[in-house]
Amino acid sequence: MSNPIPFVLVDPRMPPAAHPPGTPKISCLMVTRGRLPRARLAIDCYLRQTYPDKELVIVTESPEPELDEHLAALNHPDLRLVTVPPSTGRLGALRNVAVEQARGELVCQWDDDDLYDPQRLEVQYGILRQAQAQACLMQRWLLWWPARRRLAVSRARRWEGSILCLKSAMPRYPDLAQGEDTPAIQQLCVSARVALFSLPQLYLYVWHGSNTCTDTHFESLWSNATVRIADAEYDTALKRLALRLPVREYLGL
């Protein structure tokens, strides 16, 4: 397509923005199940965040030695691993454990197989604060299918995985294996003031073949995307993304 991808690129060397005193802690919540190669990149995206007061709560079922070793090697005080027994429940129950373990005033979903711009937390918190809202959600994000060389800007909707929310306002997730975040976000939009914004470059949703949803689901997202990028334009767009995100490392998995 001839439409340019609507990126608002920031100089990757730009120093972090100043934050007002008393900036609240944000707890990023990541549930992971044996997907260490991709989870390592999600953790890397977290460590690149410019927002100062944060933590990453990593919830996993049963011990995962490789994950333990990786976190030990990083030796970073922001990273907290919570191991629960396999009988804890499905994905929704594990997300509830992550919320319960959060020490921050705000919680942010941080899926273990997607990639995030270094300013995701900083920008979302700024929008939340400006809107005097209890939560905020992206209306559009980027869709990436590396195996088929597809990149797109999604259609407008409330993307559940982009949630940043006051912990006190966050509804419980139903104990479902997939689709658990949709009813939770529907409830949130009824019970809280939710700000919506459209900066798709902050979040790269990746289809890798082992997602909880099927490839038919991604085909539907692709078909309904606002902008679709393929062929010659794909390489140019990916180079631009690589200024901010570890896309080359993802391709090497």
SULGIJO-V964258 format. One record per backbone hydrogen bond with DSSP energy under -1.0 kcal/mol. CO is the residue of the C=O (numbers start at 1). NH is the residue of the N-H. Records with the same first field share a line. If there is no record, write none. Layout:
CO=NH + NH
This chain:
5=7
11=14
25=106
26=55
27=108
28=57
29=110
30=59
35=39
36=40
38=42
39=43
40=44
41=45
42=46
43=47
44=48
46=49
53=26
55=28
56=80
57=30
58=82
59=32
60=84
64=68
65=69
66=70
67=71
68=72
69=73
70=74
71=75
76=79
78=56
80=58
82=60
84=62
85=88
90=94
91=95
92=96
93=97
94=98
95=99
96=100
97=101
105=167
106=27
107=165
108=29
115=204
117=120
118=50
119=123
120=124
121=125
122=126
123=127
124=128
125=129
126=130
127=131
128=133
134=166
135=195
136=164
137=197
138=159
139=157
141=154
142=205
143=152
144=207
145=148 + 150
146=149
150=145
151=229
152=143
153=226 + 227
159=162
160=163
163=109
164=136
165=107
166=169
174=176
176=92
181=185
182=186
183=187
184=188
185=189
187=191
188=192
193=134 + 135
195=137
197=139
199=202
200=142 + 203
202=117
203=142
204=115
205=144
214=218
215=219
216=220
217=221
218=222
219=223
220=224
222=225
227=153
229=151
230=233
232=236
233=237
234=238
235=239
236=240
237=241
238=242
240=243
241=244 + 245
245=247
246=250
247=251
248=252
250=253
